Amino acid sequence: ITCPGVVLKDKQELYLSVFVLGQYKKTECVPAVFPLFFQERLLFEKAFANIVDPGDLVKLLEFDTAVLELIQLIPPVGKVLATYEENTRDFLFPDPKLTHGRRGLEREILMKRSPCFT
């Protein structure tokens, strides 16, 4: 995660919280120095027992929301520095981009900073 020109005032570690398909996972904590590098994979699995038509699955994913939050471990509960929300279909299957790179391994998203992150 990059945030050019920003130095964090608080030095507590950060992690990325991810909520997809009704499941919540978080990364390991990293030092509070940009750029942040999360060198891990989060696995989300879900079976859709009553779905037989792929079009129905697409509709279901469009009504679900994927949420990512960048959180700093500031007591007592942590502080959300930035968030990203998108329907799960577009998050999992983004439109093709004109940039080069291996599909699925590199993604660019723009997180929205929270009011407390100046």
Buried (B, 14 or more C-beta within 10 A) or exposed (E): BEBEEEEBEEEBBBBBBBBBBEEEEEBEBBEBEBEBEBEEEEEBEEEEEEEEEEEEEEEBBEEBEBBBBBBBBBEEEBBBBBBBEBEBBEBBEBEEEEEEEEEEEEEEEEBEBBEEBE
